[in-house]
Amino acid sequence: MFIALLVMFVFALILAPQWWVKYVLAKHNKTLDGMPGTGGELAVHLLHRFELSEVKVETTEEGADHYDPADNVVRLSPSYFNQKSLTAVAVAAHEVGHAIQFNRNEKVSLLRKRYLPKAHLIQKYGIYLIMALPMLTAIFRVPHVTALTALLGVVTLLSSVLIYAAILPEEWDASFNKALPILEKGEYIPKEYLPAVRQVLRACALTYVAAALADMLRWWRWLAILRALR
């Protein structure tokens, strides 16, 4: 019983940041009549205001909001692109913040380029190795395949979390050194909503790390599959 409760506590602790991010974004994604424009309209306006007219604004799949430096594009979910909500405006300003970082060649913008591909590679090849372990065990007669799988899973996903944490300064800068000063002026949102906007911007900054923490549970799924195949 104690072990079961401990496991549940660890799972909840790992998933809590992602739950909180999703909760905050959903909580403030309600249409407000006092908003002067949608998230998409604000993104376009800010890019013109900061003389970044070469940066495009597009819609993307729901929940995949990001700035793509390779294509120089701010991509927003349809619900944020077309909606007049605090979340839509804050997310748009956050992603424009990334565009400002990149197009001004700020040092903080190098963090994503340096670390994000490494995180993706670690996740990709870590999962390949986990899937290959049963075959390697059969060929080379490696004992304790379950323990090896668990260890590999933990190392792979912890490495990924640490790499995502390395780009946190870039995310924080986009939220609180770029987006917040813009929104604090009161031109785009009523000032009474600033505390809520700060909360949304904090969620935006923590999105990558929260998702990476949630990915730590992925190795449990692979371990269960491998046990079933044995």
N, C-alpha and C positions, 0 to 999 in steps of 0.2 A: 504493500500500500504506500509506504513512504517513498519507494523508488518511483512508483507511478506518479505520485504527486510532484516529485522532484523533476521528472521528465516533463510533465505538463507545465510546470513553472518555467523551466528552461525554454520550452517551445514558445510560451507566452512572452517571455522576455525578448526572445529573438524576433518575434513577429510584431511586438508592440510598436516599434518605430514606424513600420509600414502601415499598420492599422491607424496610427495617429495621423500620418501623412494623408491617407485616403479620407479619413474622417474630416480633417480640416478643409481639404479641397472641396469635398462634397458639401460641407456645412455652409460654406460661403459662395457656393455656385448657384445662387438664386438671383433671378432677374430683379434689378432695382431700377425704378423709374427715374431716379435722380442721376443715373450714369449718363455722361455725354456721348458715349460710343461703345461699341463692342470691343472685345479683345483684339480682333483682327484689325479694326479701324485704328485702335490705339497703336498697334505695332507699326502699321504703315505711317501713321503720323509721326511717331518718335523717330523712325528711320529717316524721314525727311528732315525732321528738326535737327538731328545730329549729322546731317549731310552724309547719310549712308544710303543714298538712293539706289546704289548698285545691289543692295541686299534685298532679296525677294521675300515675300510672305506667302506661305502656302498652308493648306490644311493637310493633316496627316491622320493616321488611324487614332481612334480614341485612346487617350492615356499615353500617347507617345510624343508629347510636346518636347521639342528640342531645337537647338540651333545647330545647323550643319555647316561647319567651316569649309568643308570640301566644296559644297555647292553654294556657299554663302547665302543660306536660306534659313529663315525663321519658320518653323513648322509648328502649327497649333492644332489641337483637337477641334473638330467641328463645333463641339459644345462651347469651347472657349472662343473660337474664331467668330462665332455668330451671336454670342450672348453678352448682355450687359450685366455682368456680375462682378463682385469683388475678386473672385478667383480668376475669372477670365482676364481682367485688367492686370492683376498682379502677375499671373503667369506670363502674359504677353510682355510686360515690362521686364520681367526676369530674363526671358529669352532674348529680348533686345539688348539687355545688359551684356549677354554673352557676345552678341554681334559687335557691340562697342568694344569690348575687350579685344576681340580678334582683329577687327579692322584698324584698331589703334596700335596693334602689335604690343599690347601690354604683356609684361612678363608673366602675369598670373594666367594668361590665356594659354601658355605653353604647357600647363599642368595636364590638361585634358589630352593634348596631342601626345604627351610623353607617357602617361599612365593608363589611359582608357583602353588603347589597343592591347596593352599587356594584360589587363584584367580580362578582356574577352578571350585572349589566347589561353590564359591559365584555365579559365572555365571550360573552354572547348576541348583542350587536350587532356585536362584532368578527367572529364567525362569519358573521353575515348579510352583512356588507360583503365578506368574503372570497368568499362564494358569488356575490355580485352583481358582482364585478370583471370576469369575462368579458363579461357583458352590457354593462356600462358601457364596456368597451374597444371592443366592437363598435359601440356607439352613438356614442361620442365619439372613437373611434380613439386611445385612450390607449396609448402604446408601453410596452414592458417590463412587461407584466402580471404576469409571474412574479416579477420583482423587487419590484413593488408588493405582491403577495400575501404574499411572504416578509416584507417590512418590516412590513406591517399585522399579520401573524400574530405576529411577535416583539413588537411594541409592545403588542398586545392582551394577550398572555399574560404578558408581564413586568409589565404594570400590574396584572393579576390577582394575580400572586404577591406583589407589593409590598403590595397591599391586604390579602391574607390574612395577611401578616407583621405588619400593623398591629394585628390582633386577637390576636397571640401573647401579649401580657401578660394578656389575659383568660383564655386557655387555661392559661397557666402558673399564674395565681392559682387557678383551679379545681382544678388538680392538686396544687400544693404549698403553698398557703395555706388550702385548704379540705379536700380529700380526704386528703392525707397526714397532717395532724395528727389527723384522726379515726381513721385506720387505725393510726397509730403507738401508740395506747393499748393495743392488743393485745386488744380486745374482739371484733374481727371476723376477725382473721387471727392465726395464730401468729407471734410476733415474728421467728422465724428466716427468715420469708418476706419481711420488709420490703425487703431489697435488690431482690428480684424485683418487688415492688409499685412501688417507686420507678421501676424501668425501664418498667413498664407505664404509669405515670402520665406519664412523660416522652414515651412514644409517643402517649398521648392528647393531650398538649399540642401535639405537632408534627403531628398528623393533617392539619389543614387546609393547612398550609404544604407538607407532603409531597405531598398530592394536587394542590395548585396547581403545584408544580414538575413533577410528572408530566404535567400538562396542557400544559406547554410543548412537548411532543412532538406535540401535536394539530395544530399548524400544518404539520408535515411531511406529515401525512396529507392535509390539504386541498391542499397544494401538489402532491402526487402525483396527486390526483384531477383538479385543474385542468390539469395537464400532459397527462393522458390524454385530456381533453376537447378539447384544442387541435387 
